[in-house]
Amino acid sequence: MKGRSFAYIIVAALVSLPAAAEEASGPTPGPVIPAGGHGAPTAGPALPGAKPSSGVSGEVGAGILFEKIGEDHFLTLDLYNQTRVGPVSFGVWVPLRFRVWDQGEDDGLMREEDWDEVSDYARLLRFVELVLGGETWRFRGRVGALEGESIGHGTIVGGYYNSLDRDHYQAGIALAAAIRYGGVEVMLDNLLAPEIVGARIHVRPAAFFTDNFWANRFVAGLSFAVDGRAPVALQTRGTPPDLEPVVDDTNSFAYTGTDALSVLGLDLEYTVIQNKLIDLVPYLDLNFMFDEGAGAGLHLGTFFNIRIPTPLGPALLTRLEYRLVGDGYAPRYFDALYEVQRVQYDPSTVVDPATGVPLTKLGWLRTAEAGPHGWLGELYFDFAGWVRVGGTYEDYQGPDNSALTLSLLLPKLPVVQLGAYYSRRGFDSLSEAFDRDGAFLVAYARAKVFGPLYLSVAYSRTWHVQEDGTYRAEGDYSFGAGVAFTY
């Protein structure tokens, strides 16, 4: 049976973490695990770490999985490769799903939703990334799957993923460049049919006049982001109170219309302390959101990181942020789950009271009562990349204004690799924070058996929309085996 799943797409992923982005131990197929904690102090002009190597390395492999997607079951052949050649890296992924158990109408042998759009074929070349730089400049460019992209401090665009919906793949672009005087960041969600664009330009004003170390720690930035076709409301059929959202022939929601929503932001930061043990970077962001009217939000926070000087660390990565929020404004509007929430913000709790139909994120923004005061806290531990664990908590004045994100990653262990991500928003008490009916959950494990042979298992619990437009929280899973060879 067909059903649109807002599950995290099962792909080979580079997993990003706050202030510690690095390549996962291998590109083996597994769920994308959004890590939260997105946004960071403005990076300097020097390329972090050593220069890209000039050699060739990578991993190639194949796996056979048994998958449950919606109500149907599939036998999936995954072929993948990830290669780094000097400063260039790229990934190839070919998922072939064969239906072995059809719970509804006869939908054919192959899962047609994987290959029914031109953009779906872009997933074959999952990404291409180029990293260049030296002591006085840096450049990063990525085309393909965007996984955890942030702009600036992450108060407008924070941890954005462009391909959360397995049925509709998007190939986006992310660019970042800097020299001693400043830099620029640009993000585009879809090269073939762009809708979401984000950009930031920053300057170090003192660099035009002096080489003074302390003076050049001051940074000023200007950011802009827009969703040019944000869904206003879901199209429905039937008569009240039995209205149902309409799903079109491409297994997508139909909308009553779309509007442009844009955000303009000004930001300031100053690096008070930055050495081998401690980072202390306070910042101020003032953002303006433009929709039917104008809303504004003030973010006043600080990044505070501590690195314990032992082989395993840990590094303690924290952020505390005060938020003053006005009507018509939402912090970090383009976040890790935006591709899901722009269509239905939270189908379990955020619905039109008159019709019972879930609201889009823009629909929620236009009807929500903002809590004027709020805060964000982030706490992550990174044990030299071997274990990464932490979370983000947000709260505002007013009912159902809390949000929780938790993540765990063990990406480098030689025998087993684990990952889990949990997100729940729109609750009041801690007991409601772990109500699965309103949450997104994804987890995976991969265990080495012998030589190149490995076993894997994955689980995700997300909302599905059925052909009749009704919603149901369901668990999808996969398990199987494969081989992987490094070079």
Secondary structure, DSSP 8 states (H G I E B T S, - for coil): --EEE----EE------TT-----S---SEE---------S---SS-SSS---SSEEEEEEEEEEEEEETTEEEEEEEEEEEEEETTEEEEEEEEEEEEEE-SSS---SB-GGGSSSGGGGGGGEEEEEEEEE-SS-EEEEEEE--EEE--TTSSSB-SEES---TTS---EEEEEEEETTEEEEEEES-SSS--EEEEEEEE-GGGGT---TTGGGEEEEEEEEEEEEEEEEE-EES-TTS-EE-B-TTS-B-EEEEEEEEEEEEEEEE-SEESSSEEEEEEEEEEEEESSSEEEEEEEEEEEEEE-SSTT--EEEEEEEEEEE-TT--TT-B-TTHHHHTT-S-TTT-B-TTT--B--HHHHHHH----SEEEEEEEEEEETTTEEEEEEEEEESSTT-EEEEEEEEE---SSEEEEEEEEEEEESSGGGGG-GGGEEEEEEEEEEEETTEEEEEEEEEEEEEETTS-EEEEEEEEEEEEEEEE-
